[in-house]
Amino acid sequence: MAILASVAVAVAIAICSTAAWFIAKSEVYQLQQETLAGAPMSFRPPGGITGYGSTPAEAAADALHQYQALPSQTQSEFPGGVRWDMEVASSIDSVVVPSGPDPRGILLYQSDFDILREAVPGAPPPKPVYRLGSYTNGESAMVRLTTAYQVKNAQPVLLVTATPLTKVDHSLDQLALILVAVSIVGIGIAGITGRLVARAALRPVHDLTDAVEHIARTEEVGTTIPVHGNDEIARLSEAFNSMSTALANSRERQTRLIADAGHELRTPLTSLRTNVDLLIRSNDTGRPLPEATRTKLLGSMKAQMQELTGLIGDLLQLSKPDSPRPMENTSIVAVHEIAQRAVGRAELRGPGLTFEVALAPWYSRADPAALERAVMNLLDNAVKYSPPGGTVEVGMQHGRLTVRDHGPGIAADELQYVFDRFWRSPSSRQLPGSGLGLSIVAQAVRASGGEVTLGPAQDGGPGALAVIRLPGAPEPPPSELPPRPPAQTPGSDAS
């Protein structure tokens, strides 16, 4: 960034300095042109020649005409040759030339006499022409070309005015050196300033790099960096802090899941180990257990193994990501049919309970097995907490599946924990279960794009009300309908 800043400043300074030098040159040359245009002139003819005219230029032109009318031998007595000098302001030279380049004084070119073609006697003289030129000794000059008219025959002659540019060019060279020096100093200051600004601007990036290296070295997720401002670097810092916090929470949930799973597995394993040790001891000592006791131990061991199997299945289900993304193997399913099958299984588990079922058709995209397990877990909870001879109400209306029991219900201060993994109400910890059922329900429903809630019954009566809301429609899309069987024609074989 410091190098880029220096390069950018260097380019900007170079452009500005170059533009400033050319502007200064243009202004100085313009000033020289104005000086030439306004330079006062006077004419002092040599002895024997008199010039007439209303202006010094016209008088000089007229004197030049007289000079040209003299014999060649007489012309040689005058030092001016084909040029007629005029006295002008200090440091300005002026000559009157009839028709050709002057070999002395101001260096002229044949093209300079093109202005004479535009001169019309009796009309205003043509617009002056300015150009850069030089003297015959090589010194640079600003040259002004215009015309003057002879008094007697009104013929135009070239009036040349020039001023040396030696001092002007020297000043421009000094200005160029000053601009180069200033540019070098400015680029150096820009480089130092750019480095300081870059270090300050990229300080959060260095902090972020240090934090990432610290996490990679120590695996201590959750490390955050301070956020300043609202620019892109601040957004990057906020995103990193969010990611680090999410990783820390994920690791915390993973650690808690392992700890809770170990705690839940310890109880049935301890009971299994105790029963197995008892059976082995009785076999080693030769004192067999009574048949009733042995049968009871085997039944207990079978129940504990079933509990372990269910717990491991729940753990496998919960090992899937928590993010609400679509599950695999999804399709359009009949939610009311899944609920009806789950009710049939729940009736076998609660033979003394009454099930009131009112299921309207509803179709939604979901994983059939995961959704059925979720509904079954809600019905298992209802069966578990319903009093003997109680009623379980199951309804489906406009994508809203409800399961209502008439048990003790859930305390208001415990509602926020009901979908947490391994959480169990203190009043129900003596009942069988792992505390994973409602977590599986929440995961399956959210993966299907729905939502689930659990709270007290809305009519104010006893019991709890679980509600699942799923997106969908009362009828499946036409593309999801099974193909119709071909129509049978009379006499065809229907077998």
CORQUIVEN-V294217 format. One line per field, one symbol per residue. phi: phi as a letter, one per 20 degrees, with the letter a starting at -180 (. if undefined). psi: psi as a letter, one per 20 degrees, with the letter a starting at -180 (. if undefined). A space follows every 50 residues. Layout:
# CORQUIVEN-V294217
phi: ???
psi: ???
This chain:
# CORQUIVEN-V294217
phi: .ffffffffffffffffffffffffffffffffffffdffcbccfffncc ddrfcgffffffffffffffffffgffdffmeddfcecfgmcdbcdcfbb fefcmffdcgffeffffefcgndgfffgddbebaefenffbedddbccdf ffdlefceddcbcfdfffffffffffffffffffffffffffffffffff fegfffffffffffffedlefofccfdcncefffffffffffffffffff ffffffffffffffffffffffffffffffffffemdffggfffffffff fffffffffffffffffeffgeffdfffmeafdeffffffffffffffec feeddddbdefbdbeaegffffffffffffffffeffgmfcddccbblmd ecccdcefncfffdffdfeffmecfgfcfeefqdndgfffgffffffend bccbafffenefoccdcddcfrbfcffgfefffffffeegnfeef
psi: hggggggghgggggggggghghgggggghhhhghgghjpqqqpnqrpipp pqqiqhghggghhhghghiqqhhhhiipiicjqoqqparpjpqpqppgjr qpircpoqqhihjhhhhipppirqqrpqpqrpbrrijipqqppppaqqpq ggjkpqqpoppqpqjghghghhgghggghgghggghgghhggghgggggh hjghgggggggghgghgiknriprqqppakahhhgggggggggggggghg hghgghggghghghhhghgggggggghgggghhhijnqqqhggghhghhg hghhhhggghghgghhhiiqqipmqprrkqroqohhhghgghghhhhhim hjqpoopnoqpppqprogghghhghhhghgggggiqqpjappppqooljo pqoprkbiapqhiihiihjqpjpqphijiiqqqijighghggggghhjja qqqparqhjjarrqopppppqbqiqqqhiiqqqqqqqpqpiroi.
